[in-house]
Amino acid sequence: MATTYSWKINALDTYPTKDSLVDVVYSVHYSYIATSDQKDSNNEFYSFEIIGTVNIEEPDGNSFTAFADLTESKVVNWIETKLDMSVLKDSVDAKLAGLIIPVSVTKNVPW
């Protein structure tokens, strides 16, 4: 089973002004998505998504990137330096495996 991982940046919390800087990002809302190469009964790839928020270090004047100049890869880099990526990957892998081969299934009553 091969799994691919991807990021989705859902929103950025900003301070309108902070220490003479404008639109300073202080928090990132993200989704981390694991997608299997295996398909379910609807012929769709199994996928599991973790949604989270991470706080970002306040920039100084030398390390500040203007809001309009931000890129997805820069913001993802901020996230990856703040999170334990091996723990995050293990978590989505376990949830994805549970979707593919469930250990428990809730069923409606038979009557």
N, C-alpha and C positions, 0 to 999 in steps of 0.2 A: 504494500500500500504506500503510495507516494502522497505526500501532503504539501500543499503550497500555502504560504502565509502572506498576508497583505495587511496594510494599514489603511484606515480611513480616518481623516481628520474631520470631526463633526462640528467643532466650534472652537473659537479662541476667546478666552476672557482677557480683556485689556483694561488698563487704566487709561482714561482719555489723555491725561498728562501726568508725568512723574519725573521729577528732577529735570525739568526743561525738555524732556523727551515726550513724543506724542504717540498715542496708541501702543502702549507698552504691554506686551503679552505677559501675563503672569500665570495662566492656567490653560492647559490643552485638554479638550474632550476628544477621546479617540475610540475607535473600534479596532480590535485586532482579530483578524479573521483567518481561520484554518479551513482549507477546502481539500477534501479527499479526492482521489482519482476514481473512487468507487461511487456507483450510482445507486439511488434508492429505487423503490418500486414505481415511482413516478418518472424514472429516468433522469433524475436531477442529481447532481453531485452532492454528497453529504457535506455540510458546512456547519461550523460553529463559530459564534462571534462573542467576544468579551468586550464589554463597554466599560471605559474607565476615564478617570481624570488624573492628570498629573500637574503638579505645580512646577513652575519654571523659575530658575534663579533670576533675580533682578539684574538687568544688564547695567554696565557702566557706559559712559559715553563712547568708549573705544570698541565695545563688543556689541553695540546696538545695531539691529537690522530694522530698517523702516518697515512698517506694516505692509506697504505696497510691494516691497522687495522680498517678502518671505516666500519660500518655496516649500512644497510638501516635504522634500527630502531634508531640508533644514529643520523643520518642525519634528519630523520623525526622528531625526538625530537627537533632538532635545529629549524626546520621550525615551529613546533607547538608552540614553546615558543615565536616566533616572530610575529605570525599572530593571529588575533582575530578569533578563530575557530568557534564561533557561527555565526559570520557574513559570513564567508566562507561557512559554511553548509547551512545557509539560502539562500545564493546566488545560490548554485548548486541545492538546493531543488526547488527554484522558476523556474529555467531554465528547470529542469527535468519535473516539473508539466506542463510547457508550451509546452513541447514536447508531453506529454501524452494527454492533453486537450488543443489544441492550441486556442489562442484568436484571432489569425490572420493567414491567409494562403495566400500566393502569388500563383496565378494561371496564366497559359498562356492564352492568348486571345483565344476566341472560334472560330476564323476564320482562 
